[in-house]
Amino acid sequence: MPVRPASRSRLGARWALIVALAVIVVVVLIVVLTRSSSPTTGYDASFPQCSGSYPANPLFGIVGVNGGLANTANRCIGGELHWAREAPGQKRPAQPPLSLYIDTGNPGGHHVADWPSGGTTAAYGSCNGRLTDACSYIYGEQRASHSYRLVAALDVVAAESAPWWLDVELTSSWAGTYELNLAALHGFVAGLRSAGVTGPIGIYSTGAQWKDITGLTAQTTPAAFHGRLPDWVAGTEATLTQAQQNCTSGGFTGAAPTLAQYRIGPLDADLRCTAGR
């Protein structure tokens, strides 16, 4: 029997409703899946990650430029720069997709091959090749310029504008006086600036290590560096709860912490502190 026009109309309306519902279900699923896969965690990566995969789906990435010492290079820096650039970053509080960090130190007493043999500084006078303030400053300046060039050769925009962090830890070689170590760190800052860095330069350390190396505290650091340096609180064995606490009370440069590190399995994760600049 032929289908009446009215029946065809009802059948068409029913199919239209089914199609509309299917479209709605698909859209909802896409929204849910997109939200569930949105990154929520920042990570830092350097030469130890060269032999494995980088942290998946980062909110932001902090890339180590060196290979464990200030005069070495991270052999997979190109891949890690790409990994971090693909991250979305964060708007509030602001955190760019890509930041950089470099190893520091003052190994003048260990007769390193790249210790400066001469040169002049405005702040410390002439370097005579020995372990002096002037030579310490020039060492830091030259090593920082070297690190800048490693990044600029691959991404000059990132080298110029990304935040840079100075890794200041007791595991590096340091001189026997606060004055010598401070001279080297002033050189690292100056070397990045003279090379072309326009973004912020901060310190990665802890209050205890910062004081052991420089003799400075949160109260005295601003005067020694002519302003408040951003700080990233180290915590390779910290939990997320401890990182949250470090965001509140772990500052050591006189500024509210910008970042606090913690551990997720084998990965170094980083929390963007809400009060940090």
N, C-alpha and C positions, 0 to 999 in steps of 0.2 A: 504494500500500500504506500503511495507517495506520502512523504512527510509534509504536513501542513506548514504554511509560512510561519505561523505563530510558534510552532514547535522548533523550527529552524532558528528562530530568533532567541528562544529560551536556551537552546543548545549553544549558540554562539556566545550568549552572555555568560553561560556557565564556564565555557573555555576561557573567556576573557578574564573572569574572576580567578580561575586557577593560575593563569599566566601571571597576573598581577601579584598574587600571593607568592608565587615562586620567585619573582623578581625581588619582592620585599625580603624574603628569607635569605636570598643570596646577598643582598646589600647588608643585612644585619650581620651575617656571617663574616663578610669582609671587614666591617667595622670592628667586630669583636676580635678577629684574628689580628688586625692591624694594631689595635690597642694592646693586645697581649704581647705582641712582638716589639713594641716600642722600647728602645733601650732606656735603662734606668741607672746604669752603673758606669763610672769612668774607670780607666785602667792606665797603668804605666807599663811600658815594655822597652827592652833594650837588648843587648847582645845575648843574654841568657835565653831569650825567646827565639833566637835564630834557628835553633835545631827543632823547633816545634811550631805549633800553630799559634797565631795571635789570639788574644781574648775576643770572643765572638760578640757582635752586636754592641759595641761600646757607645756610651753616651758621649764620651770624649776620650782622647788618647794623649798621653804624655810620653814622648819618645826620647830615649837616651841616645845622645850623640856619640859618646865614646865607648870604648871596649873595655872599660874597667879602670883605666888610668887616663889622666888628662892628655897624654900624648899618643893615645891610640884612637882608633875609629871603630864604631859599631859596624860590622861587616854587612848587616842587613838593614841599614838605616833607610835605604830607598823603599823597601817593602813596608817598613813600619811607618814611614811618612805617609805613604798611600793609605795604609790602614787607618791612621788617625784622621786624615783629611776626609775620609768617607763618613765619619761620625757626624751626627747632627749638632752636637754642642748643646748648650743650655742657655735660655734667655734670662731666667730669673732664679737665683742670682746668675749674672752673666758668666759663662764659661765657654771659651772657644773650643772648636773641635780638636785643634792641635796645639800642644805646648811642647817645649823642649827642655831637656836638662843635661848638664855637663858635669863631669867629674872635676874636682878641684884638689888642691893639696899644696904643700910646700916641701918638696923633697931635696932641698938644697944641700943638706948634709949627707946625701946618699950619692953624690957625684953623678947625677943623671946626665945623659949625653946632650940633652937639649937645655941644660941650665945656661942662662945667658952669661957671656964673657965680658960684656960691656954694654954701654948705653946710658942714657941720662933720663931722669924723671923730674918733673916739676916739683913733686912733693917730697922726694927722698934724695935727690941729688944723683950722683954718678954711681954706676955699678962697676965693681972691679973684679967681677967673676966669683966672689966669695958669697957666703951666706950672710947677706946684709939686707936691710929694708929695701934698698934700691933694686938689688938683683931679684929679690922676692917679688916685688911689684912687677918688674919686667917679665919674670917667668909667668906670672898669672896673666899678664896682658897678652903675651905671645900665645899661650895655650888657649886662651879664650878666642883669639883671632883665628887660630887653627880650627877650633870647633865650629866657629861661624862659617868658615869657608867650606867645611864638610857639608853643611846644610845648604848653603847658598849655591853650591854646584848642582844641587838637585832641585831646589825650590827657593829662589831668592826672595819671593814674597813672604814665605813662611819665616825665612831667616830674619827678615827685617821686622816683621810685625807680630809674630807669635810671642807669647810670654816665654821667658827663659828662666830656668831655675839652676842655682849653683848647689850641687850636692856636697854638703859639708859634713863628713862623717869621720869618726875615729879610725875606720878601717883604711883610710888613705894615709899617706906619709905626711907628717907635719913637723915643723921646726920646733925648737925647744922653748920659744917665747911667744907670748900673745902678740907682741908687736910685729914679729916677723910674719906670723900667720895672717894678721890683719892686713899687712902690706901686700901679701899675695892675693888676698881676697879683693882688696881695692883694685889690684891690677886686673883681676878677672872681670870685675864690673866695667872698668875703663876699657878693657880690650873688646868687650862686646859692644859697648857704645861707639867706640871709634871705628869698629868694623862696619857698623850700620844698623844695629838693633835699635828700634824705636819703641818696641813694646816693653811691658814691665819686666824687671829683673828681680827675682826673689831668692830666698834661701830654703833649701830642703835640709832639715836636720831635726833635732830635738833640743829641748832646753838644756839638758845635761851635756850633750855633745857640743852644742854651740858654746856653752860656757867653758868647757874643758879646752876647746881649741882656740877661742878668741878672748876668753875672760869676760865676755859681755853677757848682759841679761836683757830682759825686755825693757828695763828702765834705761839702760846705758847704750843700747844699740843705735837708737835714732841719732844721737849726737855723733857717734863714731862713723856713721854712714851718711850724715847730713840729710836725714829724713827717715821715714818709716818704710822699711823693706817688707814686701809681702812674705809671708812664711807658709810653708807646706810642711806639716808635721809628719815626720817619718814614723812608720809603724808596720814594719814588714811581718810582725807576728801579732798585730793588734786585731781585735774583733771589730765588727761594725759598731757595737755599743761603745767600745773604747775610742773609736774614731769620732763618734758623736761627742764624747766627752772632751777629746782633744780639740775639737772645733770650738768648744766653750772655754777651756782652760789650758790648752797646750801651747799657746803662743809664746814665742821667745824673741821676737824682733821689735816688740812694741806695737805691732798692728794685730788686729783680730785675724786669726788664721784664715787663709784662703782655701786650703785643702788639708785633708787628713787622710793618711794612708791606712789601709787595713788589708787583711788576708781573706781571700776566698779560695779555698783549696790550694792549688799551686800558683795562683795568680795574685798579683799585687793590684788591689782595687783602690780607688780614691773617691772620697766623699767631698763634694763641693760644699764648703761651710756657708751658712746663710749670712753670716755677719761680715765675712771677708770681702775685701774689695776685688 
